Amino acid sequence: MVDAIALIFGVHQTTVDKLLGRDGMHPSIMAPMEYVFKLTLVDNDAGGIPALWGEHNPEFDDNVTPLMMLGVLPSVLARRAYRARTRIAAALERYFSARHDGAAGVSAFVRERSRLLRSYGVDDGELARNETAITLVATSNAVATLFWCLAELFARPDLLRDVRAEVARAVAVQGEGRRATVPAAGLEARVPLLASAYREAIRLASQSVASRRVLRDTVVSAGAGGPSYLLRAGTDVFLPAKQVHRDRAVWGADAERFDARRFLARAHGGGASDDVLRLRRAAFVPFGGGKHLCPGRHFVFVENLATMAALALGFELDGLDAARLQMAESRRGETAKPVPGMAGGPVVLRRRKGWEDVVWEFSW
């Protein structure tokens, strides 16, 4: 598991090994995953290795969890979070002003994004504020999404067997030292079952709340024989993903249950018709909707899918207790985390037999 995290997010493998080890017992799989991702943000020298922003990593309070979207009177009603966000944005502005984002060792994720935004005239202050928001979303949602996909996959031996079979056909293992290359670009078409399972994990875990302002009086209807509603211009409308994602009229009578094949077309073994799949695609809103879709949705999909492919094929997760997996309610609109003490119990992470010597690589 940790190999993929190191490669994608810029934490060197030696650092990750010290934290998690390649094998061994962990109290749960959620806490160590959060810790590794946290290193990419705040640890400037874990074992002598630079993190996401390189050797000039901004120094700020390592408690990034208070960050949140602040609205009315934030400096009064959410003073602690407001100050934390202000300190982080200021540290990042100094970082970008000094052009540290172009230094050797900086993650390509940071370097290329800042280069692109500068080419459109974005100044250092705006870069810093943008980076603050992206950091919050990328870590709070990516870790929880990866956790649920990992937990649901390894809790189902039959599903894991089928996923491993399709991933094995997509991953090339060759060369001296046994190097396994995961083709991140175009991977979805090669692993449709894993991609469906990943989307299903998001469907259940995403509890975001989108908001839109009505620009003109609009009447919406629940369909033939259903009630109609007038939304007046200037009204703010909130769209909770959890209600949409668990609507039985769209997802079926088992909408509350995890079904790894729910997003599969019939050509790949799914049970839904093309019309139903089109309806479900429209009702799948973890990244927003319309022209306000999350710009990072494709990146996070590729990074998590590639990570899951490597995990499924090259690792075992022993001891995961499906009876001790329970999803908590999200309080701030982020992806749901497990209820404390209900993250699957103690587990042993180890390499699969025959895969102990494999070195993992990702082609983009």
N, C-alpha and C positions, 0 to 999 in steps of 0.2 A: 504493500500500500504506500509506504513512505517514499519509495523511489519516485513515483509519479508526482507526488506533491513537491518533492525537491526540484525536479526538473522543470515543472510548470511555473512554480512561484519563486524560484531563485534562491532557495535555502539549500546550501550544499549538503550532500548526502552524509558527510561525517557528522554534521550538526544534528541531523534528523536521527541518525543511528544512536547518538548519545541520549537523545530524549526518549525514543520509543524502542530502540533496538530492532534488529531484523526479526527476531522472534521473541516470544515471551508473553507473560501474563499481564493483562491490563484490567483495571477495575471495571471499565466499560470501553466501548469504542468511541464514544462521543468526546470525552474529555481530552484524550491525547490528540485527536484530530483538531480540536479547537486550539490546543496549545501550539501545534505545528503551524497552523495558519496565523496565529497571533505573532509568532516569531517573524513572519514575513513583514510585519508592520512595525514592531517596536524593539526588537533585539538587534542592536548594532554590532554585537560581537559575541555571539553564542559559539564558543569554541573557536574564536578567531575568524569566523566566517561572516561576511556582510550579508545583509538581508535584502528585501525587495528593492530598496532605493540605493543600494551600494554602500561604499565605505563612508559616504557623507550622509548616511541615513539621518533624517531629522530627529532630534532628541525631544521627546515629549512624554507626558505621563503614559505609562503602559496600560492604563485602564481606558481602553477605547470603547467599552460597552456603554457609557452614558450618552454617546453620540446618538442623536435622533433628529428628526425633522421638527423644527421649532416654529411655532406660528405666533399666536397672540402673546405679546409681552414676554418673550422668551427669557430676557434677562431677569425677570421678576418671578415668573411662574416655574421656570426650569433653570434656575441660576447655575447649578452645578454643571448640568449638561451644556448650557450655553457657554460657560467659561472654558470647559474642556474643548468644545468645538472651536472656539476662538483661538486657544493656544495651539491647537493642531494646525489650523489654517495659517497662523502666523509663522509657525516653524516651517511649513511647506512652502510658504511664499519666499522665505529666506533661501531655502533649498533651490527653488527654481530660479530666483534672481541671480544666484551664484553659478547657474548652469551646471549644477552637479548631476542633473538628469542625463547629461551626455557623457559622463565619466565611465571608464571601464568598470565592469562588474555590476552595472545597473541592469535590472531586469528589462528585457526587450518590451515587456508589457508597459512599463513606465516610459521608457525612452521613446518608443515609436508613437505613443499616444501624445506625449508633450510636443514632439516634433510636428505631428499633424495639426494639433490645435494652434501652435504658433504660426503655422503657415496660413492660417485663416485669421490671424491678427489677435488671437486671445492673449491677454497680458498675464504677467506672473501672478497677480492677485487672483484673477479669475481661474487660472490654472490650479492654484492652491485650493480654492473653494471647490472646484470640480473634483480634484483628487480626494478631498475630504469626503465628499458624498460617495464617490466610487468605492473608496476603501470600506466604508460602512456597508454598502449594499453587497459588495463582492464577498466579504467575509461572513457577514451575518446570514446571508442566504445560501452561499455556496457550500459552507460547512454543513449546515443542517440538511440541505438537499442531498449531498453526498452521503451523509449518515443514513438517511432513510432508504436510499436506493441500495446501499451496502447491506443494511439490516434486512430489508425485505428479500433481497437476493439470496443471502447466505442462510436465511431462515427457511428457505424452500429448496431442499436438495434436488428435486426434479427440475425445477426452474434453473437452478445453478448448472445442472448437467447440460441442459439444452443451450444455455447461454455460452457455456464453455465450448460446446461443439461449434457454434457459429463464429465465436471469436477466434478459435483455433484456425479456421479457414481464412481469416482476415489478417492474422499476425504472421509475419515472416520471421522464422528463427533460423539463423545461419551464421556462418563465419566462425573463426577461432574465438574461443571464449564464450560461445553461445549467446549471441546478441539477438534479442527479440525486438522487432520494430513494429510499433503500433501506428498504423497510417491514420493519424487524426483527421486529416483532410479527406472527406468522402467516407468517413467511417460509418455514418448512419446507414447508408445504403447496404453496407456489408453486414451490419449487425442489427437487423430490424427488431428482433425480440428484445435485445438489450435496450435499444432506443425506446421501445414501447414501455418497458419496465421503468425506465428513467422518467418518462413523461408521467406515468401513473404515480410514481413517488411524488413528483411535483404537484400533481393534481390534488392529492390528499394533504400534502404538507403546506402548500401555499395558502397563506391567509392574509395576503395583501389587500389593501383597500384603495382602489383608484378613485379619483375625484374629477368631476367635470362640471363646468358652469354652462347652464342652458343659455344659448345666445338668442333664441326666439321661442315664443310659445310653441310647445310641441305636445302632441297627443301620442301616447304609446298605449298599445293594446296587448292584452294577454292572449289574443287569438280569438278564433270564432267562438262566440258564446261567453268569452271571458270579459272581465271588467276593463275599462279604459281609464287612463290617468292623464291629467293635464299637468305638464311641467312648465311653469311660467318662466319667462325670460329673467335672467339674473339669479335663478335658484341654483344652489350647489347640490349636485347629485353624487352620492357615494355608492360605489360598486364593490361590495365585499366578495372577493374571489371564493371564499369558502362556500358561500351559499350557491354560487354559480357552479362550482366544481362538484357539488354533491346533489345537484338537482336530478331527481330520479327520472324526470321526463326526458332528460338528455342522456344520462349515463346508465340508466336502467335501475331495476329494483335493488341491485347490489352496489349502489353508488358509494356506500360507506366502506366497502371492502376493497382491498388491494387485488387487482387483476392485471397481471403483467402483460397480458395479450389484449388489453382493452383498446389500444391504439393501433393494433395490427390490421392491415387490410386482409381481406380473405385470401389473396394470393400468397400471403405469408403465414396463413394459419389462423387469422383472426376470424371472429364470428360476426362482426358488424358489417352492414351493407355500406356501399359508397356514400349513400345519402346520410346515413347515421354518422359516418366518419366526418363528413363535411359539417354537420351540425355540431359535433364534438370539437372540431377544430375551432369553430366560431365561439364556442363556450369555454375554451381553454385560455384563460386570461392571467396567468401568473406574471406576465411581463407587461401588463397593460393592454391597450387596444387602440384601434384607429391609427392616427398618425403619431400618437404619443407612446409608441412601443419602446421598451427598454433597448437602448443601442448596444448593450453588452450581452443580449440574450444569446446570440450565436456563439460568442466566445465562451460563455459559461457552459453552454451545451456541449461544445467540442471538448473543453477541458475535463468536464465531469465524465463524459462518455468514454474518452480515452483512458482516464484514470480507472474507471470501472472495468473496462476491458482488460487492463493489466491485472487488476485485483482478482477478477474472476478466473483468469487463466493461470496465474502464477502463484496464488496464495490460498491458504486454508484459514478459516476463522472458526476455531473450535470453541465449543461451550456456549455459543450464542443461544439464549433462551427466548423463544418467540413469545412465551407467556409473560415475559417481563419486558415487553415492548409496548409502550403506551404513549400516544402523542398528546402533548399539552396544548392548551389554548394559547394562541399568540396574543399578546397584550398590546403590541405596537405595530401590528401589520406586517411583521417579518415572517419568514418561513418558520413553521412550528418546530420546536425542539421537544425532546422526550420529557415526560414527567420525571422529576428528580427521583432517582432510584429505579427508573423503569427504562433504562437504555440497553436492555438485553443482558445485563449481568456481566460477571467476569468472563473474559474471553482470552484465548491464546491465538496470537497471530503468528503464522509460520509459512515458510515456503512449501509449495506442493512437492511431493516426492517426484524427483526427476527434473525439477525446476530450480534446484538450490543454487546452481551456478550461473543462472541466466542474468544478463545485464539488459535492463529495459531502456529502450530508446523510443522517441516519438518523432515521426516525420510530419511536417506541416506543408 
